[in-house]
Amino acid sequence: MKYSLSSLLRRKGYGRVSLKKVKSGHYVCKVVLNGIDALFIVDSGASHTCVAWDKEAHFKINAAATEQQAASASSAEMETRHSEGNKLYIGSWEAEHQEIILFDMTNVNAALERLGATPVDGILGDDVLTSAKAVLDYNRSGLYLKH
């Protein structure tokens, strides 16, 4: 019997979330962070899930200063804040104690806007993608997460 990727993953306990490819070429998805809707870039190259520094209060994040700095392919090291115990929902998948790194995403969002894309609230990183045993379906713009 031949299965489609979608039916095979659903049989194995995965849920699907729609992705949208934006003008910059990035894929974004809707998430709920601490009960509030958000838009995140899906970035398997980002080690941690991150939120824009200026969104800390909006998402009810209780963050503390940290010595750890963030680095990206596009900029030098940046100051960060760290938070644990956040509730993250992506479709039917959930994490009750999600670690979040906050950093200044001004340059990220400015670049997205220059390319005609909508600014984002955060980045869905490898920590979540690995924990959820994520499968990206680029052909159908979907993200599958194991329940």
N, C-alpha and C positions, 0 to 999 in steps of 0.2 A: 504494500500500500504506500502510495506517495503522499507526503504531507507538504503543505506550504509552511514557510517559516513561522507564520503567525499561528497556524493551528498546532504545529509541533510544540512551540513554546507555551501556548495556552494549556496544552495537555500536560506540560511539565510544571505548571503552577506559576507561570509568568503573567503579569498584567502589562498592557500596552498603554503608552502615553504618546500622544501625537507630538511631533517636532515640527518646527517651522524653520525653513532655511531663509535667512534674512539676506538683504542686499549685500552685506559684507561677506557672505559665504558661510557664516557661522550658523549653527543650529541652536535654536532656543526652545525652551519648554516652560510651561506654567507649573509652578510649585506653590505650596502653601507652607509658610514659615511662621511658626508660633501663631497660627490662626489667621494669617494675613496673606492674601494672594501676592505672588511675585513672579517676575520673569527672569529666568537664569539662562546664561549661555551653557551649553553642554561642552565640557572641555576635559577630555580624558588625559590631556597633558598637564592639567593642573593637579597638584598633589592633594590639595584640600579644597573643600567647599568653602566659598568665600562670599561675603556680603560687602557692599559698598559702605565705607566708613560712615558716611552721612546718613545711612539708613538704620543706624543702631536703635534709636528710639522708635522709629516707625515700626520696626519688626519686634519690638519689645525684647531686645537682646541685652543681656546683662554681661558685658564684656569687661575684661581687665587688661591692663597694659601687660606686654610681654617683651622679653628680650629678643625673641625670635623675629627675624625680618623676612619679608617676602621678596622673592625675585621672580621676574618674568622675562620672557624672551625679548620684550620690547623696552624694558627699563632697568635701571639700577635697583639695588635693594631698597625696600620701603618699610616704614614702620607698620606694625600690625597691632591689633587687639585680639584677644582670644576669648571665646565663650563656649561653655559646655551646657548640656541639658536642654537644647532647643528641640522643638518638635517640628519635624520636616515631613511633609506629605507630598508625594509625587504620584498622581493618580491614586491607585489603591495601595501603593507601597508606603510604608511609614517608618520613621526612625524617631523614637521617643527621646533619645539623649544625644542628639547630633552636635558634634563639635563644629563651630563656625569660626573662621578667621575673618576679621574685618580689616580692610585696607582701603586706601584712597583709590577709587576706580574712576576718578575724573578723566584721566588720559584714555582709559579703555572706552568710556562712554563718548568722549569727544571724537575718538577715532570711528566709532560706530556711526555717530551722527554725520561725520564727514562723508561716510560711505552710503548714507541714506538709510541707515538702520535705526531702529528704536533703541534708546538707551536701556540697559538692563539693571536689575537690582543686585545680581550676584552671579556667581559661577558655580555650576555643579561639577565638582571635581572627582578625581579618581577614588577618593576615600568612599564616597557614596556609590559610585559606579561599581567598584569592586565588592563592597558590602552587599549590594543588591544583585550581584552576578549579572550585571547589565549586558544586554545585547543591543547594539545599534543596527537598525535596518535603514541604511541610507537610501535604498531603492524606494521604500515606501514612507520615508520620513517618520520612523517610529523608534521609540525607545522601550525595550522590554525589561521589566524588573521582576525578580523572583520574590514571591510572597513568603 
